[in-house]
Amino acid sequence: MKYYIADSAVFIMDGFKNINYSSFITVASVTEELRSDEAVMRYEIARENGIRVEVPEPDKRNSVIEIARYTRDLDELSKTDIDILAKALEYRDKENITLLTDDYAIQNVAELLKINIEPVAQKKIKDKLVWEKECIGCKKRFESGDTCPICGSKLKRKSKRKV
């Protein structure tokens, strides 16, 4: 059976109609990212129609965090994003799964974890990237931070290299 791991985009966007929610899996914290009444309603409909809400395994969360640190996407990922990736990683070797998400940081980490991805409303990422920070003032590059330790300007996220 094919399973779908549902990120919040599944409920935020109205792209899935007449589907079998019993093949969908999500995490409880996804509700924290639902801002509109419509998104909450779509989530509740999915719950009533069989979507499974599961807790991710702690060791899978740790694996996701490790890869996200490597790509430097960790600062871009919410707790829910990490949980969704951990749940997809958990099912990756057991079942035929696809992760449904529009989040590019999630997609970047998922690609490195060899998890199948399908965007909900956006385009799929083309390249797997490792990120770094660049000072908007002096243009020096750093692995992390928000403020340049040299000139005090803001650091902006820039791709460092393709993986």
C-alpha positions as CSV (number, residue, x, y, z in Angstrom):
1,M,0.0,0.0,0.0
2,K,1.2,3.5,-0.7
3,Y,1.2,6.0,2.2
4,Y,1.4,9.8,2.3
5,I,3.1,11.7,5.1
6,A,1.1,15.0,5.3
7,D,2.8,18.2,6.1
8,S,0.6,21.2,7.1
9,A,0.5,22.4,3.5
10,V,-1.9,19.5,2.8
11,F,-4.5,21.2,5.1
12,I,-3.6,24.8,4.3
13,M,-3.9,24.4,0.5
14,D,-7.2,23.0,-0.8
15,G,-5.6,20.6,-3.3
16,F,-6.7,17.2,-2.1
17,K,-10.3,16.3,-2.8
18,N,-12.0,12.9,-2.8
19,I,-9.0,11.1,-1.4
20,N,-8.7,8.1,0.9
21,Y,-7.4,9.6,4.1
22,S,-6.7,6.2,5.5
23,S,-3.5,6.1,3.5
24,F,-2.4,9.5,5.1
25,I,-0.2,9.9,8.2
26,T,0.6,13.1,10.0
27,V,1.9,14.3,13.4
28,A,-0.1,16.0,16.1
29,S,2.0,19.2,16.1
30,V,0.8,19.9,12.5
31,T,-2.2,21.6,14.1
32,E,0.2,24.3,15.5
33,E,0.8,25.5,11.9
34,L,-2.8,25.8,10.8
35,R,-3.8,29.4,11.0
36,S,-7.1,29.6,9.1
37,D,-10.4,28.2,10.1
38,E,-10.5,26.5,6.6
39,A,-7.2,24.7,7.3
40,V,-8.4,23.5,10.7
41,M,-11.7,22.3,9.2
42,R,-9.8,20.3,6.5
43,Y,-7.6,18.8,9.2
44,E,-10.7,17.8,11.2
45,I,-12.4,16.3,8.1
46,A,-9.2,14.3,7.5
47,R,-9.3,13.1,11.2
48,E,-12.9,12.0,10.8
49,N,-12.1,10.2,7.6
50,G,-9.2,8.1,8.8
51,I,-5.9,10.0,8.7
52,R,-3.5,8.5,11.2
53,V,-1.9,10.9,13.7
54,E,1.3,9.4,15.0
55,V,4.3,10.3,17.2
56,P,7.7,10.1,15.6
57,E,10.4,7.9,17.0
58,P,13.0,9.8,18.9
59,D,16.0,8.2,17.1
60,K,14.5,9.2,13.7
61,R,14.1,12.8,15.0
62,N,17.8,12.7,15.9
63,S,18.7,11.5,12.4
64,V,16.7,14.3,10.9
65,I,18.4,16.9,13.1
66,E,21.8,15.5,12.2
67,I,21.2,15.9,8.4
68,A,19.5,19.3,8.9
69,R,22.6,20.5,10.8
70,Y,24.8,19.2,7.9
71,T,22.7,21.2,5.3
72,R,22.3,24.1,7.7
73,D,18.5,23.9,7.3
74,L,18.0,23.3,11.0
75,D,17.3,27.0,11.8
76,E,14.6,26.9,9.1
77,L,12.8,23.8,10.4
78,S,10.1,24.0,13.0
79,K,9.4,21.2,15.5
80,T,6.6,20.1,13.3
81,D,8.9,20.0,10.2
82,I,11.3,17.8,12.1
83,D,8.5,15.5,13.3
84,I,7.1,15.2,9.8
85,L,10.6,14.3,8.4
86,A,11.1,11.8,11.2
87,K,7.8,10.1,10.5
88,A,8.6,9.9,6.8
89,L,12.1,8.5,7.6
90,E,10.4,5.9,9.9
91,Y,8.2,4.7,7.1
92,R,10.8,5.1,4.3
93,D,12.2,1.5,4.6
94,K,9.0,-0.2,5.7
95,E,6.4,1.1,3.2
96,N,6.0,2.9,-0.1
97,I,5.7,6.5,1.2
98,T,5.7,9.9,-0.2
99,L,6.1,13.1,1.8
100,L,3.7,15.8,0.8
101,T,5.2,19.3,1.4
102,D,5.8,22.6,-0.2
103,D,8.5,23.6,2.3
104,Y,11.9,23.8,0.6
105,A,13.9,23.2,3.7
106,I,11.9,20.0,4.4
107,Q,12.4,19.0,0.8
108,N,16.2,19.7,1.0
109,V,16.6,17.5,4.0
110,A,14.2,14.8,2.7
111,E,16.2,14.5,-0.5
112,L,19.4,13.7,1.5
113,L,17.4,11.2,3.6
114,K,16.2,9.6,0.3
115,I,12.5,10.2,1.1
116,N,10.1,10.6,-1.9
117,I,8.7,14.1,-2.1
118,E,5.6,15.5,-3.8
119,P,4.8,19.2,-3.6
120,V,1.3,20.2,-2.7
121,A,1.1,23.6,-4.6
122,Q,4.7,24.7,-5.2
123,K,7.4,23.4,-7.5
124,K,9.7,20.7,-6.2
125,I,13.3,21.7,-5.4
126,K,15.8,21.0,-8.2
127,D,19.1,20.8,-6.2
128,K,20.1,19.6,-2.8
129,L,22.0,22.5,-1.1
130,V,24.2,23.2,1.9
131,W,23.6,26.7,3.2
132,E,25.8,29.3,4.9
133,K,25.3,33.0,6.0
134,E,26.6,36.0,4.2
135,C,27.0,39.5,5.7
136,I,25.0,42.1,3.8
137,G,27.6,44.6,4.7
138,C,31.1,43.2,4.3
139,K,30.1,40.1,2.3
140,K,32.1,37.7,4.6
141,R,30.6,34.3,4.9
142,F,29.9,32.3,8.1
143,E,28.4,28.9,9.0
144,S,25.8,30.4,11.3
145,G,24.6,33.4,13.2
146,D,22.3,36.4,12.6
147,T,24.8,39.3,13.0
148,C,28.2,39.7,11.4
149,P,31.0,39.4,14.0
150,I,33.2,41.7,11.9
151,C,31.0,44.7,11.0
152,G,27.7,44.1,12.9
153,S,25.5,43.9,9.8
154,K,22.7,41.3,9.4
155,L,23.6,37.9,8.0
156,K,21.6,36.6,5.1
157,R,21.2,32.9,4.1
158,K,23.1,31.9,0.9
159,S,23.6,28.6,-0.8
160,K,27.2,27.3,-0.2
161,R,27.2,24.3,-2.5
162,K,25.2,21.6,-4.1
163,V,25.3,18.2,-2.5
